[in-house]
């Protein structure tokens, strides 16, 4: 196993275990990174640069985020441990984005993801970003997702950086640097630092330091060709749900009284469209899980489409009014594995907050 705490001029190679050579910011004097507490000292430091850094660190962070979070229980781990080394499961995180949205890494399972940690004051970061933008333009159509995590800076500073370079990929804000540290950052391992994460959430390559343009192109091309697909954006399946307003004590899970995991699914009659469970908040709904091959399950809920491949049906309304809304959705193995592991029909009633009211097997 490679050591991701290697010097900042090395990147882990998942093929032969030998590090790729990446250049230092200053080849004659590698720098150490100490986060927001970095002390700028020594003769010859330009006062204007120090002042700019000071002002940057004093700006308010404009909120926060969950930071590093546990992997959702519905994601298979194949016995792997979470860590920052090649071969480990990438630490999950949930952060506010520079544009006020949210980004949770585990919501992108099924897609190849390249995470790039950066800061605006970091010269190598600035030189690396244009190559990452070109890589996304070249390979984004193959499903490659690039995420630029900003380290310990304010939203306004990050917005300026994003506008300067024309960045269009997601930029989560790691205000306190906790996510960066979970990925082995800190000390001599300052930014930029990049991680290639395969569709199963496993780290397959690490860059520690600035990657030359030719390396960015070569490695992103190989990554997209190895793991990419023609599906762009989040893939159908289980996702992390939005919180329940005013009740932060509720956990996410599949038991009565817990917040139901979100579901991103495709309507059977409109496969290019997407339906999101959390979009139904504000009303009580019932969902029928019809496992593949269970024809009697489909008949029990009046499925209109062939259920040979399985189906997830939004029955809508309540137990007394199930015909008010009806939508048949394409089968999701993730949803089936979670709610119907025995291959039986399951009915899940969810209240207007997104909390599970009941789960029952209709054919029991």
N, C-alpha and C positions, 0 to 999 in steps of 0.2 A: 504494500500500500504506500502511495506517495505521501509526503508530508507537506501539507499546504502552508506550513509556517516556514517554508524555504525562503531564501533571500528574495528581495523584490525584483530581481532580474531573471527569475525563472518561472516557467509555466509547467504544470504537470502534463505529461504526455500519457494518455491512457493506453497507447499501443505497446510501447516498449519499456515504459516505466522510467525513461530518461527525460530530464527536464529540457524544455525548449528554452533557448537563451533569448531573453527580452532585455532591452536596454534600460539602464538606470536613467532617472531624470538628469543626474550628473554622474557620469561613469566614474569619476575620480572621487566622489564623495557621496555615497548612498545616504539618504535622509531617513530619519525615524519619524513615525507618525504617532502623535499622542492625543488625537482627537481634538476636542475644543480647548484642551488645556495646553496645546503646543506653545512652547515659549520661543519667541523670536528673539534670538540673541546673536551677538557677535558683531565685530566691526564691519562696516561696509553695507549693513542692511539699509535699504532705502526706506526712509521714514514714511513716504507715501504708501508703500506697500503694507507696512505695519499698521498704519492707520486704517487702510481699507479692510484688512483682516479684522481689526478690532471692531469696526462698525458692523461688519458682517455678523460677528459672533454675538453682538449686543442686540440684534434685531429679534423681535418676538418670533416664536416658532409657529404661531397661528394654529395652535391645537396640538394634536398628537395622533396616536394610533395605538393599536393593540401591540404592535411590535412583533417579537418572536412569539409564536403560538404553537400549541401542540398540533400534530397532524390530525385531521378529522378521523374519527373511528371507522368511517366507511371506506377509507383508502387502503388498499392492500399494500403491505410493506415487504412481503417475501422474506421476512426474517432479518432485514437489513437494519442497521442502526443509523440514527440521524447524526450527521457530522459534516465537516467541511472538507473531507478528503475525497479523492476520486474513489468511487465505489460506494460511498455513503449516500443515504437519502438526504436531500437538501433540506435544511431547516425551513419550516413553514413560517410565513410572516404575513401580517395584515397591517397595512399602512395607508394613511391618507396620501393621496396623490397631489401633485403640484397644482392641478386644476380643481381640487376640492372633492374629487371622487375617492374611491377605495380600490386597493389592489391587494388581493390575497393570492399568494403563489399557488396554493393547492387547487384553486379554481381553474388552473390551466393544465391540469393533468391531461395527458393525451397529446400534448403539443411539445415540440422541442423549444426550450426557453434558454436564452442567454441573458444572465444577470450581470450588469456592469455597475460596480460601485464607483462613485466619482464625487468630486468636490470642485467648486468653481475656481478655487485658488490653485488647484493642482495642474501644473503645466502639461504633464503627460496625458492627463485626462482630456484636456482641451485638444491635444493633438490626435487623440484616439477617436474622439466622437465622430468626426466626418467619415472615417472609415466604417464605423458601425452603422451610420446612416446609409451609406452606400450598400453595405451588406444586407440591410433590411429591404432596401429597394430591389436588390437582386433576388433575394431568397424569401421575402415575405409571402409571396404567392404560393410557396411550398409549405406554408404553415409555420415558418420560423417566427418566433416572438422574441423581441429584444426589450429588456426592462432596464432602465437606468436609475439605480437607487442613489439618491443624494444623501451625503453623510453630514449630519450635524450643521446644517445651514438653514436659514430662514426661507420661507416660501417665496418671498419677494426676490431674494438673490437667485434662487433656482429658476424662477420665472424669467428673469433677465437672461440667464444662461440658455434656457430652452428657446427663447425668442432669438437670441443671437445666432444659434446654430440651426434653427428651424427643426428642432427635434419633434417628431410626431409619435414616437413610442411612449409608453407609460413611464412616468417618473414618480415613483413613491418617495416619500420624505421620511428618512430615518433620523428623526430629530435628535435622539439621544445616542445614536451610534450603536444601539444594542444589536440590531440585525447585522451590521458590519462585523461586530465582535463575534457573533454566532458563526459567521463564515470565516473566522480565522484572522480578521483584521485587527489592527492595533499594533503598537510597538513598531518594529521595523517593517511590518506589512501594511503600509499605507496604500492609498488609492493611486492609480486605478487597480482594480482587482475584479476579475471576471470569471464566471462559472457557467459551464455548459451543462444543462440539465435535460436528460432524455425524457421521453413521454411517460416513463414510469416514476419520474421524480428523482432519478439517480444522477449524481454528479459524474460526468464522464470526461471532463477536461477542466483545468484551471489555468488561467493566466494570472500571474503575479507580477504586476508592472505593465508598462505600455507595450502593447503588441504592435509591431511594425505593420504597415498597410498590407503588405503581401501575406503576412501571417493571418491577419484578420480575414482577408479574402479566402485564403486556402482553408482555414479551419471552419469558417462559417459555411462555406460551400460543402465541405465534407459532412458537416453536422446536418445541414438541410437535406442533403442527398440520403443520408443514413436514416434519418428519423422523420423527415417531413412528409406532408401529404398535400392534397389539393384543398383541404379544409382550412380556412383562415378564421382566426378568432377562437373564442371559447367553444369547446366541443360539447355536445349534449351529455348530460349526466348530472350527478349530485354536486352542489356548490354550497359554499358557506352562506347562510341566510343573513339578512339584515337583522339588527337587534330589535327587540320588542321595546317600543318607547315606554319609558317610565318603569321598566321592570328588568333591571340588570342582573337579577338573581337567577333568571331562567337559563338553564343549560340547553345546548343543542344535542338532540339525540332522537331515538325512535321509541321512547316510552311515553305513556300518557303523562301530560303535564310538562313535556319538554318542547322546545322549538323544533319543528320539523326541518330537516336539512332542505335547502332550496333545491329545485330541480329545473334544469334547462333542457327542454325536450322539443321535438319537432312534431307538428300535427301530421297525421298520416296523409291527409289529402293535400297538404302544403309543405312538403319536406324541406323547402328552402327557408321556411319561416321558423321562428323560435317562440316557445311558450315558457314563461317563468312562473314557478309556483308563487313566489313572493308578490307577483303582480295581482294575485287574487286576494291580497290582504284587504280587510274591510268587510269580508263576508265569510260565512261558514261554508265550507265545501267538503265534498266526499270524493276520494280518489280510489278507483278500483285497480289493483295490480293483477293483471291476467298473464300468468307465466306462459312461455312458449309451449305449444303442444297441448295445452289444457283446453280442449274444445268445450268441455262442459262448463269451464270457468267463463269462457266467452258467452256461452248461451245464458248463463245465470245472470249476467248483467246486460244482456241484450246487445252484444257487440255487433256493430254494423259491418265491420271489416273482418277479413280473415285473421284469426288470432294464432295461426300456426307459428308465426314468429314472435308471438307475444304482443301485448298491448297494455298501455296505461291510459285509463279512461277517467276524465274529469266528469263526474256525475253532477256536480254543482249543487246549489241550494242547501237543503238539509235532508234528514231522513224522510221528512214528510213531503218534500218537494224536490225530488232528485231529477226531474225532467226540465227544470228551468234552464239549466245550462248543460251542454253535453259536448265533449270534445275528445276524440280518440287520438292518442299520441303514440308515436313510434316507441318500441321497446327500448329500454335502457338496461344493460347488464348490471350497471352499478346500482340502480334503483331496485332491480329484482333481487340482487344478492343481499341487499340490506333488509328489504321488507318481506320478501317471499323466498327465503333460502331453501324451503322444502318443496318449492314448486306448486304451492297451493294458492288459491284466490285469496287476496287480502283486501279488506275495505278499511281505509284510513279516513277518519273524520278530523278536520282541522278547523279551528275557530278563526275568527276575524283577525286575531293577532298573529296567526301562524303557528299556534300551539296545538299539539295533538290532543284531541278529546277522547278518541277511542281507536283501537285497532282490533279487527275481528276477521276470522276466517269464515266466509259466507257458506262454505260447503262442509264445515265441521259437523 
